Amino acid sequence: MLRNINAFTLGVKKVNPAAEVRLIITGEWSLPVREAEATNALIDAGCDVIACHVDSPKVVVETAEGRGARTCGHNADQSSLAPKGFITGAELKWGTVYTAYAGMIARGEKLPNVNEGGYDRDMVQSTAFGAGATEAAIAAATKAIEEVKAGGPIFVGPLKDNKGKTVIEGTLGLYDGALWGTDYLIEGVVGSIT
């Protein structure tokens, strides 16, 4: 989760260096009441784009749409829930994962405990851009996706956490083992893990 928040923040800062990403952790993967409260609190604090990392983003996306904020989806296409404010989202391509698993089972191989992958492994895709996406955002996102597909780095140091400590000295690749130890929020995130 923290790696996703940090990567999202780096993308936001690439487009708007003055932007902040405000974080509220609900403490649950699926608790619609808290998700609606968090969304409303972020909008009340002045946030104009809402993103989330929960099991079912429906409440977050619909609450943001109802309040006139734009949204980025998570895990599946939520564009129909926010016809005015949906920007895009990151979708998991479960077909890729389950097809690979079925092949492993058929060959009698053990399934992995951990499976990670991105655009380069055909495990994620971006939801089609919605009405909330500006031309500049579409251009920036399209360029960033192409860079990542080509193996470009996401975490380019030096990067500091949101308390001022350097947490990444050099450049880390998408699958760098050091990222599994992420226990910080990068500079630009307003909020805390606890």
C-alpha positions in Angstrom: 0.0 0.0 0.0 2.8 2.5 0.9 4.7 1.8 -2.3 1.5 2.6 -4.2 0.9 5.8 -2.3 4.5 6.9 -2.9 4.4 6.0 -6.6 1.1 7.9 -7.0 2.6 10.9 -5.2 5.6 10.9 -7.5 3.3 10.9 -10.5 1.3 13.8 -9.1 4.4 15.8 -8.3 5.8 15.1 -11.9 2.7 16.9 -13.3 2.3 19.5 -10.5 5.4 19.9 -8.3 3.5 22.1 -5.9 0.7 19.5 -5.3 0.3 17.7 -2.0 -1.2 14.2 -1.5 -3.2 14.1 1.6 -3.6 10.7 3.3 -6.3 9.2 5.5 -5.9 5.6 6.5 -9.3 4.1 7.4 -7.8 1.1 9.1 -9.9 -1.4 7.1 -9.8 -2.7 3.5 -13.6 -2.5 3.3 -15.6 -0.2 5.6 -17.9 2.0 3.5 -18.8 4.4 6.2 -15.2 5.3 7.0 -14.4 5.5 3.3 -17.2 8.0 2.8 -16.1 10.0 5.8 -12.5 10.0 4.6 -13.5 11.2 1.2 -15.7 14.0 2.6 -12.9 15.0 4.9 -10.4 15.2 2.1 -12.7 17.3 -0.1 -13.5 19.5 2.9 -9.7 20.0 3.3 -9.5 21.3 -0.3 -8.6 18.1 -2.2 -9.8 18.2 -5.8 -8.8 14.7 -6.9 -9.5 11.6 -4.8 -7.8 8.3 -5.1 -8.0 5.3 -2.8 -6.5 1.9 -2.0 -9.5 -0.2 -0.7 -11.1 -3.4 -1.7 -14.2 -1.8 -3.2 -13.7 1.8 -4.3 -17.4 2.3 -5.2 -18.2 4.4 -2.2 -15.1 6.6 -2.6 -15.7 7.2 -6.3 -19.5 7.9 -5.9 -18.9 10.2 -2.9 -16.3 12.2 -4.7 -18.5 12.4 -7.8 -21.4 13.6 -5.7 -19.2 16.4 -4.2 -17.8 17.5 -7.6 -14.3 16.1 -7.1 -12.4 14.2 -9.7 -11.3 10.6 -9.0 -8.8 8.0 -10.0 -10.0 4.4 -9.7 -8.3 1.3 -8.3 -8.3 -2.4 -9.3 -11.2 -2.3 -11.8 -12.9 0.2 -14.1 -15.0 2.6 -12.0 -15.6 5.1 -14.8 -19.4 4.4 -14.9 -19.6 5.5 -11.2 -18.2 9.0 -11.9 -19.3 10.1 -15.4 -18.2 13.7 -14.8 -15.1 13.4 -12.7 -13.4 10.1 -13.5 -9.8 10.6 -14.6 -8.4 7.1 -15.0 -7.4 4.2 -12.8 -5.0 1.3 -12.3 -6.6 -2.0 -13.1 -5.2 -5.4 -12.3 -5.3 -7.8 -15.3 -6.5 -10.9 -13.4 -6.8 -12.9 -16.6 -3.0 -12.7 -17.0 -2.4 -13.9 -13.4 -5.0 -16.7 -13.5 -4.0 -18.0 -16.9 -0.4 -18.3 -15.6 -1.6 -20.0 -12.4 -3.7 -22.5 -14.4 -0.7 -23.3 -16.5 1.4 -23.9 -13.4 -1.2 -26.1 -11.9 -1.5 -28.1 -15.1 2.3 -28.6 -15.0 2.2 -29.6 -11.4 4.2 -26.6 -10.3 3.8 -24.8 -7.0 2.0 -21.5 -7.1 4.1 -18.5 -5.9 3.4 -16.9 -2.5 4.1 -13.5 -4.0 3.4 -12.3 -7.5 4.3 -8.9 -8.7 4.2 -7.3 -12.1 3.3 -4.1 -14.0 2.8 -3.0 -17.5 5.9 -4.9 -18.6 4.4 -8.2 -17.5 0.9 -7.4 -18.8 -0.4 -7.5 -15.2 -1.9 -4.0 -15.1 -3.6 -1.6 -17.4 -5.0 1.9 -17.2 -8.7 2.5 -17.3 -9.7 4.5 -20.4 -9.5 8.2 -19.6 -12.7 9.7 -18.4 -14.3 13.2 -18.6 -12.3 14.3 -15.5 -9.0 14.0 -17.4 -7.5 17.1 -18.9 -5.5 17.0 -22.2 -2.4 17.8 -20.2 -3.1 14.9 -17.7 -3.7 12.5 -20.6 -0.4 13.5 -22.3 1.5 13.2 -19.0 0.0 9.8 -18.1 0.5 8.4 -21.5 4.1 9.4 -21.5 4.7 8.0 -18.0 3.1 4.7 -19.0 5.3 4.3 -22.0 8.4 5.1 -19.9 7.4 2.4 -17.4 6.7 -0.1 -20.1 10.1 0.6 -21.5 11.7 -0.3 -18.1 12.1 3.3 -16.9 12.4 3.8 -13.2 9.7 5.2 -10.9 11.8 5.7 -7.7 14.7 8.0 -8.7 16.6 9.3 -5.7 17.6 11.0 -3.7 14.1 10.9 -2.3 13.1 12.0 1.2 10.3 10.8 3.4 7.7 13.3 4.6 9.8 13.9 7.7 12.8 15.0 5.8 15.0 11.8 6.0 16.6 10.5 2.8 15.0 7.1 2.2 16.1 6.3 -1.4 19.7 7.3 -2.3 19.8 6.2 -5.9 17.4 4.7 -8.4 15.3 1.7 -7.6 13.7 -0.5 -10.3 10.1 -1.5 -10.1 11.0 -4.9 -8.7 13.9 -3.9 -6.5 13.8 -5.9 -3.3 14.4 -2.7 -1.2 10.9 -1.6 -2.0 9.5 -4.5 0.0 10.8 -2.7 3.1 8.9 0.5 2.4 7.8 1.8 5.8 7.6 5.5 5.0 5.7 8.1 3.1 7.6 10.2 0.7 7.9 14.0 0.7 4.7 15.4 -0.7 2.4 13.2 1.3 0.6 14.9 4.2 -0.4 12.3 6.7 1.2 9.4 8.6 1.2 5.6 8.7 -0.1 5.5 12.3 
